[in-house]
Amino acid sequence: MLVENLMSRQVQSCQMGESLAHAALMMWQHDCGAIPVCAGNGAQRVVGVLTDRDICMSALFQGKPLTDMRVNEAMSKSVTTVRPSDSLAQAERVMRDAHIRRLPVVDRDGTLLGMISLADLAREAVRERTHPRKDVTENDIGSTLAAICEPPRHSLAA
């Protein structure tokens, strides 16, 4: 199965100059923990990802109201994506390697087409339990989640 068969196509996104309050409200209203940040003239080219954790940490460390902070101050500018034609196994590998639970799905120009999450893959693994040929297994999901949750290794400076 391909990413395009499982991805969510109705995806909320925000712009770099919007307030973190607006982004947090969007996440609350649409029950999502991450939204792609897009730029471009009409095209939704993904330039970052903003998570609920990014918002919380920015609020904590900057000590300013969310209305006074912009999305570009908190978003991750290092964007990891997949294409709709990628396999579910490939999407899972990308999540495991990048230690992330959600991936924007983009075309070759970086235009947002959807999102796929580890939760989407987990639900598919449950559906495929009785299938002879599985695209993703519950064991795969467990291994990926364990890899994502592994604490980062910080080196100590001498």
N, C-alpha and C positions, 0 to 999 in steps of 0.2 A: 504494500500500500504506500501511496505517496503522501507527502505533507499536505498537498492541496485537498486530499480527501478527508482530512481530519482537522485542518486549521479552522479557527474562528475567522469569519470574514467581516463581521460587524465589529470593528475595532475602534475604540476611542483613541484619539491622539491629541497632543497639545503642541503648542509652538514655544520656541525658546524664550520669548519675551513675556509670556503669560506668568501670572503670579503662582506661587506654590499653593496658595489658598484655592485658586481655581482648579489646579491639577488635583489637589486632594479631594475637592468636592466631586470632580468627575469620577475619581476612583471610588468614592463612597456611593455615588448614584448608580454606577455601573458594576459594582461589586468586583473590582479588579485591583490587583496589587502592583501592577506595572502598566505603564502606557508608553508607547513610542513617542518620541519627540520628532516632529517633522518640520522641514523647511522647504521652500521652493515657491515658485510662482504658479500656484494652482496644483502642481504635482505634490504628492505627499512623500517627499524623499526623506528617509529616516536618517537623522543625524545624531540621535541619542536615545536613551531609554531612562525613564524616571520611575523609581519604585517608591512604595510607601515608606520603606526604610530610609531611602535617600532624603525624603521630606522630613522625617523625624530627626535624623542625624543633623541635617542642616539647621533645623529649628533649635536643636539643643546647642550646637556649637557656635552658631551665629547669634543666638539670643535675640532674634528679631521676630516680629509677627510674620506669619506666612504671607500676608498681603504685601509686605515690603520686600519679599525675596522673589527672584525670578527663577523660572525652570532651568535656565542655562547655568545657574549657580549651583544646582544640586544634581543635575542629570549626569549619567555616565556617558562620556563622549566616546568611549570605546564600545562600538556596537558590534555584537555578534548576531548574525542572521542566517537564515536558511532560505532556499528557493522552494517554490511549490512543487517542483519536479524531484526534489530530494526524497529519499526513502525515510520512513519513520526511524529506521536503525541509524541513519546518518544524523537525523535531528537529535536523537538520543545521545549519540557520541559527542555532538557539538555541545549539548547541555552538560554532559559529564566533564568534558575537557575544559569548558569555560566556567564551570561551577555556577550555572544559572538554571533557573526553573522555567523561564519563558523566553521565547524567541520571536522576534518579528520575522514575518515571511515577506520577502521582497522580490521584485523582478530584477533583471540584470542591470537596470538603471538605479536601483536602490529605492524604488517606489514601493510604499507600503501596500501590501495585498491582504495581510491578515496576521494572526498570531497563533502560535502553537505552544502548549505548555506541557510540563511533565504530568500534570493532572489529566490532560487529554490522552497522553500516551498510556497512563495507568488505566484509564477507563477502557481503552482499546485492548490492553492486555487482558483485562477481565473478560471482555467480549470474545476474545480469541481463545480462551481457555480450552474449548473443545475442538478447535480447528486443528487439523493435522499439520498445516504449515502456518507458522506464526510469524507475524511481522515484528512483534515485540512481546516479550514475556514478562510475567510478574517478577521473576528473578532479575531480569535486565533492569526493570524499574527500580527494584530494591538496591541493586549495585549502583545505579546512577544517582539515586537519592543519597546513598552513603557517601559517594564521591563529592557530591555538591555540598553536603553538610560537614565534610571534613574541615577542621579548623585550618586557617591559612598558616603556612610556615613562615614565620618572621625571623629574619636573621638578626643577630645582635651585632651592632656596630662596636668595633673595638676602640 
